[in-house]
Amino acid sequence: MTIKRLYIHLFLACFIIGNIAVIAQNDSINSKKINIDYTNKGFQFSTPDKNYSFHIESRLQFRFATPNDQSPVTFNDFYLESKTSFKINRARLKIGGNAYKPWLKYYFEYDIAQGNLLDFRIMIEKWDFFKVKVGQWKTYYSRERVISSGKQQMVDRSIINRPFTLDRQQGIEFYGRVFPKTLADFTYHISVLTGAGRSATTNDDNHLMYVGRLQWNMFGRELEMTGSDIKYHDKPTGILAFAAATNRSNYTRFSSAGGGNLLGYVTNIPGQYRVNQALIETAFKYRGFSWQNENHIKKITDYENNTNRTLTGYYVQAGYFFSNILDFVPKPLEIAGLYANYKPDTDINEAYEQEFGLAFNWFFKEHRNKLTAEVSHFSYQNIDSFTQKEWRFRIQWEISF
């Protein structure tokens, strides 16, 4: 274990002990018992006045994959030796709650396997129409990325996520919901971020990342950021969202590891790239049926080499609990499908990447305990119209407690 990881582990231990101590101290003042409950966020400790709460949750994700686990990025990835894998794909510790007031909230998420502090944020949520968040979190841009990897419909995100996600950033966000339960029901997110990726407290120049998202809750009901209609919405619930972002930095893509570059971009000069991107997104759930779709466009301007490049991509995804219409189908079983299409450069019509996926979900306890089996097919074509194809099978057990 490195010194850095040791410090993080010690910090988390002290944080947990400190929170329990604060709650206990508050409890002694009020001479009342601390409430201890098991919720959908794990074990929760809270004071009777609800001014202090603390919940802790562990999450594990076990995965078997063959012939490889990761989606191909280049043509060379298709020629890799088969490496059937069985691994703990994710191991997370989640800590959150509120302090001093019910509307002053905090949240931490720690990646135990990699030793990374993923999320740390403070939220002021006194009013529904105006809230403030500071710290580090997954940028509210695209639905597929915002949905937790533990609450997805497929085993993992589509090939569209890699080139278009903004991933985790540090900064400040203003958000809220206006005109709820009406035809003009909207949810908005406006973010000002460092634009340098996870754990980057400063950017490479004086240019910040600006992100905006406007979501129309078309039936006057807000749709939660989860996959599958496990709650069986008896009323149609859907959204139409628009989002845009602009950033100037030395990166052309982001991931959970931080800033990086897409294929074709190798230099790394501060402020070299201006990236403008936008999306249109839809999602819908009704009586066991779920749908989500994203349509992306992204323009990269390279000031050092005086070039421009436009990327486009989209995916459609849907699932259904067929037990609603077929008696012989078990109720915990959901069948879902995915199609994704990505064009790395719109000036090269011959080059594209496609993904087809079929998943079978068995929910033991909603998303907190589920088993997913998935078959995927990839078809990539390059500028010379040469095509490479590959099948993949994965099975995954997701469990939180």
Secondary structure, DSSP 8 states (H G I E B T S, - for coil): --HHHHHHHHHHHHHHHHHHHHHHHHHHHHT---EEEEETTEEEEE-TTSS-EEEEEEEEEEEEEES-SS---SGGGGGS----EEEEEEEEEEEEEE-SSTTEEEEEEEETTTTEEEEEEEEE-SSSS-EEEEEEEE-SS-HHHHS-TTS-SSSS--TTHHHH---EEEEEEEEEEESTTSTT-EEEEEEEE-SS-TT-SS-SSS--EEEEEEEEETTS----S-SS-TT--SS-EEEEEEEEEEEEES-SEEETTEEE--TT-----TT-EEEEEEEEEEEEEETTEEEEEEEEEEEEEETTTTEEEEEEEEEEEEEE-GGGT-TTS-TTEEEEEEEEEEES-TT-TT-EEEEEEEEEEEEEEGGGEEEEEEEEEEEEE-TT--EEEEEEEEEEEEEE-
